[in-house]
Structures are given as C-alpha cells and as structure tokens.
C-alpha cells in the first residue's frame, strides 16, 4: 500500500499527535450558530497557510459542514504550487499519514473517477511535497473520523470546471456520500512574493483586502467559470483550479 507521508507536519502544523489534537480542539468551534448556515451544505473553501494564520478559518469550514452532514468521503481539490501539467493529479490508492495516523484514500471512488474522465490521471507523485491538501487532512480526521479522502490537485486552467463536473457526475451516478473542499489562499501580497503594487503598510493592506474581496464575491455567486480568469488577472488566489473544481463539484448534494 502506498502511504503519502507528511511533508509539512512540524512546520505548517504541529508534528506531535498530542499537540496536533490539542490545536484542533481549539481551532474547530463546538457551538456554531446554526441559524447562519444553509440547510444543505455541499462543501467549502478552506485556506492552506500554516494553522497559526489560517487554522481558525479551516476549523469553521469543517465545523459548518459537520453541522449539516456526515460524508463517507471528503473530496479534496488542492492547489499545485510546484507541479505543472495538463491533467489533474489524483492520489488514487493507499493512505495519507498525519500525526493523527492514517486516513485511507477512497480507492473505489477513485477508480470510477479515472474510468469516467480523461481529465484526471492517477499520479500520486506531485502530492509528495505539496501542502495545500495535507493541511486539510488532520481536520478531516478530527471532524469526520470514519471518512475517507479523495485528493486531487487541479491546475488553474480553463478545464478546472470540467474536472469538478466530471467528479460530480461520477459521485452522482454511484450515489457516493461526499463533500467537496477547495483549498486555496488569497492574495499573496508583499515583497516576499514579489507582488506589492500599492507598496507596504496600511495602503497595501487595504488594497490586498479589496483584492481578496473580488475573488470572494465570485465564489459566493458560484461563478465557477469566472474564477480562473479573475485570478489570472488580479492574482488574488493561489488555488484557482481548486476553487473552480470545487464550485462545480458542489452541485452534487452532500449526504
């Protein structure tokens, strides 16, 4: 069995089981205001920075999903930061390891997805050092202890929507119980990223927040077809492919 070992445990999130679980207990809220949630939740968008910066947002996303459904499988659309390729890369068989132990890949669903589209290929190797999906996996283990995962890295291309639609068709045809997570951060702003069109300080922060709001509005309006072009023009997310695939995939209700 192929096991994808953790690449960023101890840096992006705690490397010890005890600290990892303690952090999750603090990051995942226990008492959500259910009146603020839709009656049916198909999935969510979750950030993938270090938990110190983004863990509370991740915790809220997973807690909201858990308040409405208990999926058998969590489809994780990730942002490839290093790999470039035409097709989406699926880790189709085996398990992922985190400090909390192993979580199995839904190999049966993966087999059906691969048979149902030529847009996705069985390619586990781009996942080896990629953090965008890994930082979500402990949340899956903590919130949905019995769930499997389906990890897919999606390039920010015009075909990202088709990837999500292809997965959704397979899910719908076989009646799988899933939710979809799209993993992305927003504007990578500052000298470190070589992107500071309004300089640093308060002016730059205000501009970056407004830039973030642009892509958030596109997501909230479920305009999946506009995501990749919006991000290409305004550099306001690193996971345009993951967002687009998730938004299209979420047309399949969670169970």
C-alpha positions in Angstrom: 0.0 0.0 0.0 1.3 3.4 -0.9 1.4 5.8 2.0 1.8 9.5 1.5 3.9 10.6 4.4 3.5 14.1 5.9 5.7 16.8 4.3 4.8 19.9 6.4 4.0 18.4 9.9 6.0 20.3 12.4 6.1 23.5 10.2 2.6 24.3 8.9 1.0 22.5 11.8 2.1 20.5 14.9 4.2 17.4 14.3 3.3 15.6 17.5 -0.1 13.7 17.9 -0.8 15.4 21.2 -0.2 18.9 20.1 -1.9 18.4 16.8 -5.1 17.1 18.5 -4.9 19.9 21.1 -4.7 22.5 18.3 -7.6 21.0 16.5 -9.7 21.1 19.7 -9.0 24.9 19.9 -9.5 25.6 16.1 -12.7 23.7 15.5 -15.6 25.6 17.1 -18.1 23.4 19.1 -21.0 25.8 19.2 -21.8 27.3 15.8 -24.9 29.5 15.3 -26.8 27.0 13.1 -29.2 29.8 12.1 -26.4 31.3 10.0 -25.9 28.1 8.0 -27.7 26.9 4.9 -29.9 23.8 5.3 -27.8 21.8 2.9 -24.0 22.1 2.6 -22.2 20.7 -0.3 -18.7 21.7 0.7 -16.5 24.7 1.4 -13.4 26.7 0.6 -10.6 26.3 3.1 -7.2 28.1 3.3 -3.9 26.2 3.4 -1.4 28.5 5.1 0.1 27.4 8.4 -2.5 26.8 11.1 -1.3 29.8 13.1 -2.5 32.0 10.3 -5.5 30.1 8.8 -6.4 27.3 11.2 -9.4 29.0 12.7 -11.0 29.6 9.3 -10.4 25.9 8.4 -11.9 24.9 11.7 -15.1 27.0 11.0 -15.4 25.5 7.5 -15.2 21.9 8.7 -17.5 22.6 11.7 -20.1 24.1 9.5 -20.0 21.0 7.2 -20.2 18.7 10.2 -23.3 20.5 11.5 -25.2 19.5 8.3 -23.8 16.2 7.1 -21.5 13.3 7.8 -19.9 12.4 4.5 -18.3 9.0 3.9 -15.6 10.7 1.7 -14.1 14.1 1.5 -13.1 15.2 -2.0 -10.1 17.5 -1.5 -9.3 19.7 -4.5 -5.8 21.1 -4.0 -3.7 23.9 -5.4 -0.4 22.6 -7.1 2.3 25.0 -6.1 5.1 23.2 -7.9 3.7 20.7 -10.4 2.5 21.8 -13.8 0.6 19.5 -16.0 -2.4 19.3 -18.3 -4.4 16.8 -16.3 -5.5 16.9 -12.7 -3.4 14.6 -10.5 -5.3 12.1 -8.4 -3.8 10.1 -5.5 -5.9 7.1 -6.3 -4.9 4.3 -3.8 -3.4 3.9 -0.4 -3.5 6.2 2.6 -2.3 9.6 3.8 -0.4 9.8 7.1 -0.5 12.7 9.5 0.4 12.9 13.2 -3.1 11.6 14.0 -2.5 8.4 12.0 -3.5 7.1 8.6 -6.6 8.1 6.6 -7.5 5.9 3.7 -8.0 7.0 0.1 -11.4 6.1 -1.3 -9.8 3.8 -4.0 -13.1 2.6 -5.3 -14.4 6.1 -6.0 -11.0 6.9 -7.4 -11.2 4.0 -9.8 -14.7 5.2 -11.0 -13.5 8.8 -11.4 -10.5 7.6 -13.6 -12.8 5.5 -15.7 -15.2 8.4 -16.1 -13.0 11.1 -17.4 -9.7 11.7 -19.3 -9.2 15.0 -17.5 -7.8 13.3 -14.4 -4.9 10.9 -14.1 -3.6 8.6 -11.4 -0.4 10.5 -10.4 0.5 10.4 -6.7 4.0 11.9 -7.0 3.0 15.6 -7.3 1.4 15.1 -3.9 4.6 14.2 -2.1 5.7 17.7 -1.2 2.5 19.7 -1.8 1.0 21.2 1.4 -2.4 22.5 0.1 -4.2 19.2 0.7 -2.1 18.0 3.6 -3.0 20.8 6.0 -6.7 19.8 5.5 -6.3 16.1 6.2 -6.0 16.4 10.1 -9.2 18.4 10.1 -10.9 15.5 8.2 -9.5 13.0 10.7 -10.7 15.1 13.7 -14.1 16.1 12.4 -15.0 13.0 10.3 -13.1 10.2 11.9 -14.6 7.5 9.7 -14.3 9.3 6.4 -12.0 8.5 3.5 -10.4 11.1 1.3 -10.1 11.7 -2.5 -7.1 14.0 -3.1 -6.9 15.8 -6.4 -4.5 18.5 -7.5 -6.1 20.8 -10.0 -4.2 23.2 -12.3 -5.6 26.7 -12.7 -6.7 26.1 -16.3 -9.8 26.6 -18.3 -10.6 22.9 -17.8 -10.7 23.1 -14.0 -14.5 23.4 -14.0 -14.7 20.3 -16.2 -12.7 18.4 -13.6 -15.2 19.3 -10.9 -18.1 18.4 -13.1 -16.5 15.1 -14.0 -16.1 14.1 -10.4 -19.6 15.2 -9.6 -21.1 13.1 -12.4 -19.3 10.0 -11.1 -20.4 10.8 -7.5 -24.0 11.3 -8.6 -24.1 8.1 -10.8 -22.9 5.9 -7.9 -24.7 7.6 -5.1 -21.5 8.3 -3.1 -21.7 10.3 0.1 -19.2 13.1 -0.3 -18.5 16.7 0.4 -16.0 18.9 -1.6 -13.3 21.1 -0.2 -11.4 23.5 -2.4 -8.0 24.5 -0.9 -6.7 28.0 -1.6 -5.1 31.0 0.0 -6.0 34.5 -1.3 -3.8 37.4 -2.4 -0.1 36.6 -1.9 1.0 40.2 -1.2 4.3 41.8 -0.2 7.9 41.9 -1.2 8.4 38.3 -0.2 6.0 37.3 -3.1 7.3 39.9 -5.5 3.8 41.4 -5.6 3.2 44.8 -3.9 1.5 47.1 -6.4 0.4 49.5 -3.7 3.5 49.3 -1.5 3.6 48.1 2.0 1.9 49.4 5.2 -1.8 50.3 5.6 -2.3 51.3 1.9 -1.0 47.9 0.7 -3.1 46.0 3.3 -6.3 47.9 2.3 -5.6 47.1 -1.4 -4.9 43.5 -0.7 -8.2 43.1 1.3 -10.1 44.7 -1.6 -8.4 42.3 -4.0 -9.4 39.4 -1.8 -13.0 40.6 -1.8 -13.1 40.4 -5.6 -12.5 36.6 -5.7 -14.7 36.0 -2.6 -17.6 37.7 -4.4 -17.0 35.4 -7.5 -17.1 32.4 -5.2 -20.2 33.5 -3.3 -22.0 33.9 -6.6 -21.0 30.4 -7.6 -19.4 31.8 -10.8 -17.1 28.9 -11.3 -16.4 29.7 -14.9 -15.0 33.1 -13.9 -12.6 32.0 -11.2 -9.5 31.2 -13.3 -9.7 34.4 -15.4 -10.3 36.5 -12.3 -7.3 35.1 -10.5 -5.1 35.3 -13.6 -5.9 39.0 -14.0 -5.8 40.1 -10.3 -3.5 37.5 -8.6 -6.0 37.1 -5.7 -5.8 33.3 -5.1 -3.2 30.5 -5.5 -5.8 27.8 -5.9 -8.0 29.0 -8.8 -8.2 25.5 -10.2 -9.2 24.0 -6.8 -11.9 26.7 -6.3 -13.4 26.2 -9.8 -13.4 22.4 -9.5 -15.0 22.6 -6.0 -17.6 25.1 -7.1 -18.7 22.9 -10.0 -18.4 19.7 -8.0 -20.6 21.1 -5.2 -23.6 20.8 -7.5 -23.9 17.3 -6.0 -25.6 17.4 -2.6 -23.7 16.1 0.4 -25.4 13.2 2.2 
